[in-house]
Amino acid sequence: MSATFGPRLTGDGVEFRLWAPGAKRVDLLLDRRHAMRREHDGWYVTNIPGLTAGARYRFRIDDELDVPDPASAFQPEDVFGPSEVVDHDSFGWRARDWRGRPWHETVLIEIHVGTFTPHGTYRAMIEKLDHLVATGITALELMPLADFAGSRGWGYDGVLWYAPDSAYGRPEDLKTLIDEAHLRGLMVFLDVVYNHFGPEGNHLGRYAPTFFIDAHTPWGSAIDYRVGEVRAFAVENAIHWLRDYRFDGLRLDAANHILQEPGETPMLHELSVAAGRLAVETARHIHLVLENGDNCASLLDPVQDPPRGKYRAQWNDDYHHVWHVMLTRESAGYYGDYQRSPRRDLARALALGFVYQGEVSAFWGDKPRGEPSGHLPPVTFVNFLQNHDQIGNRALGDRLESQAASPAIEAALAITLLAPAVPMLFMGEEWGATTPFPFFCDFHGGLAEAVRNGRRQEYAWAYAKYGNDVPDPLDPATLQSAVLDWYSRTPEQEARQALVRQLLRLRHEKIVPRLGGARFGNAVAADDGVLTAHWRMGDGTTMRLAANLSDEDIARTDHITGTPIWGKAAGERLPPWSVVWRLGG
């Protein structure tokens, strides 16, 4: 798939292209001004002989505004600086035979590059890859890298989608990280945001106003994917990350806020088809995952290989929410939808995938939410106890370790890491890290004050209770507070690390070989706190779970059959927060 957007090295120079239907004139700024010729459909084009990779350039719009390339490959001086021409074909990949891994082998860990290590760079991550392999992780998922304004942020305010943020290193540094991961058998996924642009550094509305529609997402103007060039911009961006950086997959943020018009072929479908073509051309495993609050089961098919319009899996927020309610008893916000019987909701998630499959959700405006999902394989669902949202969108950015007792968390891990769904950890969770992950950003002026004031309004109760202990998102110290501490683990954290390694070793030995063709079975939550569940595995065996999800010792009236693979009952009793897994015919 040849790129439409961004500069193209031609062999004797560089061709520059900009889609600017709202501009009367566009000039390319290099060492001097070069007039660009207007072609059909609002495209401006020029060829510069003798130019090579490394050249830096801008576009001047109508003699009024200098802007970077919206498809810039790199911004060495951040989003307001010049764009740099990059030769993606020149990188010397070492893992040339890497073709990825099948989806059912996936064990994810979500990572924010800037806080994963003290140095906060792509290259600094490399020294931690062996730790991830030893833990049992098979896939890294990097929070968004698209260039955002400033030197620190979560990445969800990206404005230059094709440029990996310079705060973490250069493009070749990111490629080296991915290459080193592949050499160790690790897949690498990237979180991408196609529902909005960040509020600072986005100039598209000035020279391409039809990029946006008169509607809004919670984070900004909605993008009009009915326009062919706009749709191509997103689809080609996905292929850019998968092809030029060799990411093994993408996770699309908040897909329910990607607006589609009735009768239109969804952009999500077109993106999946394009990724599938790349998978065929390169003989690679490519995996596409959604975050989608609408719980649209019809978008999902983990066995469609290569993708032909569907998505491998979805982050299962329902699964997280019921565990969080059980472990913390919180009820604010979306947790209010899971108050009636969280154990039964957990049983539903274990037996069917989604909790909300068409039921009315109070948090979602007293409207039906979701579609039936029990016909899908368990690996359609990415299950987790923590992620960046569920930690960072708290006033203090505090992790589950500060909210729940260790035995309960470990029971939740024993279920999450061995159940047939795809498990995901958040960085540091493998050893029970208590490092907070508060929201942070690097805006300035009025926008910075708007963010600060918005947080104060949203978390007024926290400011009233904790005062100045609530982290200021604009303070550089807030990012520093989120940097993982790799060097001072307590004995309890060492024990947690050993537990997670043991569970993931069992997963790879006992569960993963049987996941192909696995189907949902049933799950029941009793009033006394005992939960039982079973799944039919791909080799014809049955996985069975019995767990006491309460603080009380419970007499067992049922006997879970099969060969024990994890946990054991104390005679005829299940101790508090105990988990038993067995495998049988």
N, C-alpha and C positions, 0 to 999 in steps of 0.2 A: 504493500500500500504506500504509494508515494505521498509525501506530505504536501498539503496545500498551504499551510501556515508556516511561518518562520523562514529564515534564510536557508538557501540551498547551495552547497558547494558544487560548482559545475565542472571542475577540472582546470579551468583557466580563470576562475574568479568566483564571485558569489552573486547569486540572484536574490534580491530582496523583494518581499511581497507584503502588502498590508491591505486588509479589507477595511476600507474607510468610506462607506457609502454616504456618510454625513459630511464629508470634507470636500471643499472645492479645490484644494491643492494640498499635495503632500510632498515634502522634500526629505531625502535621506541625508542625515548629518554624519559625515566621517571627518576627514581632515578639512573638508569644505562641504558646501551644500551641493547636492545632486538632485535635480528635479526628477520626479517619478512620473511616468506616464499613466494616465487613467485608462483602464481597460473596462471590460463589461462587468456589470453587477457590482460596481463600486470597488473593484480591485485596483491598487496602484502597484506598479512593478518597475524595477530597474536592475540592470546588470552592471557590476563593477569588475572589470578585468584586473587580474593580478592580485586581487585581495585573497587573503588566506584566513584560516582559523586563528582566533585570537583578536581579530579586529573588533573594535568597539564602535557602536553606532546608536543613533536615535532617529526618530521620525519627527519632523516639524509639521504641525497641522495648521494650514491656513495662515502661516506667518504669525501664529498666536501662541502655540503651545508645543513644547518639546516633550515627547513621550517615549518610553521604551517600547520595544516590540511586544505585543501581547502574547506572542508565542516565543519569547526570548528563551534561549537555551540556558542562559546564566546571567545573573546580575551581580557582578563582583562588588558593586557599590550600593547594593540594596535596590528597592523598587523604584527610586527616583533617579538612579544613575543610568549610565548607558548599558545597553545590552551587548553581550559578547557572542561572536560566532564560535560555535563548537563543532568539531569534527568527531561525531560519535563513532565513526568507523575506525578511527585510529587507535582505540583502546585495545591493549593486548590481553584479552581474556585468557585466564589459565584453565578454568573449568570448562573447557571447550565441549566436553562430552555430556555436560549436565543437561538433563531433559526434565528435571523436576521430580515430583513424587505424586503418587495417587492421592486423591482427596482424603480417603478414609484413614490415611496414615498421619493426618494433621493433628498436631498439638501446638496451639498458638500461644505466643506471649506478646502482649501489646507493649510497645516501647515508644517513649518520647526521647528522641536522639539527644536533645539538649540537657536532659536531666538523668539519663541512664548512666553516665560516667561523670567524674569531676571535670573532665575537659569538655564534654558535651559536643563531640565531633563524630563524624562518620568513622574516621580511622581509630579513634579511641574505643569504639565499640568492638573492634576486631579482637582485642585481648580478652573480651568477655564471652566470645562465641563458644569456646571450649566448655565454659561453665554451663551454658545453655544446653549443649549436647549432652553433658554428663547428667544434667537434670532430667532429660527425657524430652525436651522441647524439639520439635521438628520444623517449626516455622516461626519466623519473626514477623510481626505486623508493625510497621512503622507508622506513627501518627503523621498527618499530612506534612509534606515537604515543599509544596508549591510556595514560591517566594512571597513572604508577607512583609508588611512594613515594620521596621525596627529589628532589633537583635534578639528578641525573645518573644515567644508566644507558643500556643498550642498547635498552630498551623491551620486552624479552621477559618482564618481570615486571609487566606491566600488570594493574591490578585494576579500573579503571573504563573499560570498553571503549569507551564512547561519547564520552569526553572527551579531546580532544587535550591533551597534557601542557602545563601552564602554564609549564614551564621554557623553552619555545621561543616563547611568545607566546600571544595570544588566538585564539579561533576565527576572527575576521575577518582576522587576520594570515595564518593558514593558507590561508584562502580567497583572499586576495590573491596569495599565492605561486602557488597553482594557477591562478588567473586569468591571471597574468602568464606562466606557462608556456604556457598554452593560446594566448595571443596570439602566442607565438613558434613555435607548431606543436609544442610538446612535450607528450607525454602525461605523466601523473603516476599512479604506482601506489603502493599502500600495503601494507605487510607487516602482516598481522593474525594474532593468536594465539588459536586456538579450542580448544587442547588442554589448557590449564591457566590458573589465575590465579596472580599473584605471591604471595609469602609474607607481604607486609606491607600491611595496609590492606584486606583482603578480609573482609567480615563476612557474606557470603551463608550460610555454614555455620550461623550463629546463627539466622537467621530464615527461611531457605529451605534446610533441610538436604538435601532431595531434589534439590538442584542437583548433588550429587556422588554418586558410586557408590563402593562399597568396593573400589577398585582405585587404582593409582597410576601416573602417568607418571614419567619421570625428574626432573620438576620440581615435582610436587605431586599432589594428589588429582585423579582423573579426573572429567570432567564427564559427567553422565548425560543424554545426548541422547534417551533414550527418553521422557523427560518433555516433554510438549508445550510448556510454558512455557519450559523450558530451551532447547529447540530454537528456539523463536521468538526468544529473546533473542539468539542468535547470528545467525540469518538476518536479523532486523531490523537488527542491528548492521552487517552487510555492506551492506544497502541504505542505511542511514544514511550511511555513508562515500561510497557511490556517488552517492546522490541529493543529500544536503545539502551535501557538499563537492565534488561533481563529480569525484571520482577516476575515472580511466579504467579502472582495474582493481585487483585485489587479488591478493596472493600469500599463500597460506595456509601458515603455518609448521607443519612436522612433522605433516602430515596423517595419517601412520601412527600417531600417538598420539591421534587423535580416535577414541574407542572407539565401536563400533557392535555391536549385538546381532544375531545371525542372525535373519533374517526381517523385520527392520525396514527401512523405506525409509531409506537413509543420509542423515544431515544434509547431507553434501556434495552429494548429488543435489538436495535441496530448496533449498539455497542457490543452486545453479547455475540452477535453474528460476526462482527469484525474481529473480535478476539478469537473466535473459533477458527476463522480463516488463518490467523497467525499461528495458532496451535498446529494446524495441519501443515502449513508451510515449513515450520521449524521442528516438527515432531516432538513438541513439548507438551507437558501438562500445564494448562493455564486455568486458574480457578478464580471465579468471580463471586463475590459475597456482597450481600446487601445489609444495610441497616434500614429498616422500614417499619415505622410505627403502625402502619396500616395492616400488618400481618397478612400480606397477600401471598397465600400459599401457591396460587396459580403462576407466580413468577419463578418458582423454585423447582429445580430438578437436578439432584446431585449426580445422577448417572448419565446425564446427557453429555457425551464426550466425543468430540469437542463441543463447546457451547454453541447452540444454534438459536439463541433467543432467550434462553433460561439462565438462571443463576444457581450456582452450586448450593448455596446455603444462606441463612440469615442469622444475624445476631439475635439471640432469643432473650429480649428484655423481660418477657414474662417470667422466665426461669429465674433471672436475677431478682426480680421484684419480690417473688414469693419467699425466696430464701432470706432476703433482707428483712422482710416483715417478721419472719419467724425468729431471726437471730437478734433483731434490735427492737422489735415492737413499734417501729416508727409508722406513722400513718399520714404524714403530710404529702401533698402533691399526688403523684401517680400511685404512691403506696396505699392511698385510700381505696383503690380498686381491688385490693387483695386482703381486705380485713376480715371478711366473713368466715373464711376457713382456709388459711394459708397452707396447711398440710394437704388438704384436698386439692388445692390449686397446684401444689407441687406434684401430687400424684397425677393430675391431668397433664402437666408439662412432661412428666416422665413417660406417660402412656400415649400422648398424642402430639407432642411438640409445643404448640401454642396453648396458652390458657384461654385467651380471647380468640374465639373462632366464629364470631358473629354475634356474640353477646353484647349487650349495651354497656358501655364504659362511661362512668360518671366523669372521669378526668378528661376523656376525649369528647366532652360536650353532650353527654347523655345520648350518644349515637352508637349504633352497632359497630363493632370493631373486629376485623379479622375474617378469615376464611377457614373452613375445615382443613386440618393438616395431618390427620392420623394416617392417611394413605401414603404419605411420604416416608422415605427411609429415615431412621434416627439421625444419620450423619448430615441431614439437611439443616440441622440446628446447631449453632455455635453457642454453647452454654458457658456461663461464667458467674463468678461470685463478686467480681470487682472489674471495673474498667475505668478509663480516664473520666468519662462522664459521671459515673456513679460515685467517684471519689471527688473529682474536681468541682463538680457542681454542688458542693456543700460549702457552707460558710467558711469552715476551717480547713477544708480539703483533707479531712481525716479519713484514714483507712478503716476497714472493718475491724482490725485488731484493737482499735480503741473503743469499739462499740459493742463487741460481743465476746463471750467467753471462749477461750481456746478450745475446750473439748467440743463445743458446738461447731466452731469453724472447721475443725479437723474432720468431724462427721460430714459436713457439707463438702469438703474436699474429697473425702473417700467416695462419695456418691458422684460428684461432678467429674472426677478424673478417671473413673472406671466405667461410667455409664456409656452406652453406645453412641451418644451424641459427640460432636467434636468439642473438646474442652479448650478453654482459653484462660490464661493467667494474665494479670497485670504485673509489669516489671517489679521485682522484689517480693511479690506475693509468694514466690516459691520458698522463701525463708521467713515469711511472716513479717516483712518490713513494716515499721511504723512510720517511716518517712512520709510526711503529708504530700499531697499533690494538689495544691490550691491553683485556682485560675490565675494566670499571669499574662501580661501583654506589654507592649512597648509603644503605645500611642503618645501623642503630644497635643498640647493646646486644648481646644474645646472638646475634641473627641476623647482625650484622656479624662477630662473632668466628667464627660457624659458617662463614660464607663464606670468611673469611680462612684458617681452619684446613683447610677442604675443599680450597682451592687448594694449600695447602702439602702436603697428602697426595697430591693428583693429580699435582703437578709436583715431587715430592721430589727427583728427579734434578737438576732445574733449580736448585732452591734450594741443593743441594749444590755445584753447579758455579758458579752466578752469585751466590749469597748475596743481599745486599740490592739487587742490580741487577734482581732479579725485581720487576716493579711490584706494589705493594700495591693491590688493586682498590678499597679503601675510601679511599685517599688522593686528595684533589682533584687533586693533581699528575698522577695517572695519566690522568685525562681531558684535562688540558692537554697532555700529551705526544702525544695523538692528534689534536690540532687541525692540520688541513692547513696547510702553509706555502705560500702562494700567491706569495711575493714573492722567493724566493732560489733559483731553479732553476739548475742547472749546465748547461753546454753540452750534456752528454749527455742531460739531461732535456728540453732544448729540442728536441734531435734526436728523442727518443722521441715527444714531442708531435707533431712534424711527421710522423713515420711513422704514428702512429695516425690522424691526420687524413687522410693520403693513402689509407690502407687503407679507412677508412670512406667517403671520397668514391667510391672505386672500388666499394664495396659498393652504395651508393645508385645509382650510374650503371649498373653492369653486372650486379649480382646481384639486387637487389630487384625490378626489373621482370620477372624471370623466375621468381620464387619461387612464384607462384600455380600450383598443380598440380605442383610439383617433387616428385620421388620419390628415395628412396635407390637407389644403384647398388651398387658394391662397393668394397672397400678391401683392400689387401694390404701387409703389412709384411715386407720381406725381411730375411734374417739380417745383411746388411751395414749396415743402418740406413736403407735407402731405403723410404719409404712412398709408395704410389700409391693414388689413389682417384678415383672418378667418380660423378657424380649426373646424372640425367635431369631437365632443367629444364622448367618449364611451357610454354615456347615450342618445345619439341622439341630444343633444343640440349643439348649435354653439357658439363658443367663437369668439368675434369680437374685433378688435383693430383699433383705429384711433389715430394717433400721428402726431404732428407738430414738425418735426425735423429740425427746422430752428430758426433763431433769429428774424423772422418777425411774426407779428400778421396776421393770415390768415382767410379769410372768408370761412365758411364751405358751400360747395355746395352739399355735400352728408350728409345724416342723418344716423348715425350708430344706428341700432335698437337693442332692447333687454334691459334687466334689468341691470342698472349700477352696476358694482362691484368695479370700481376704476376710479377716475378722473371725471371731468366734463368739458363741453365746456362752454365758456362765451357767452351765447346766441347763435348767429349764427356764432361765431368766435372761432378759436382755438388759444389760446395764444402761444407765443414762448415756445418750448420744453415742450409742454403739452401732456399727454398721457391719453386716455380714453379706458377703457375695459368694455365690456358688454357681457352678457350671455343671449341667447334666443333660441327659437325653430328654 
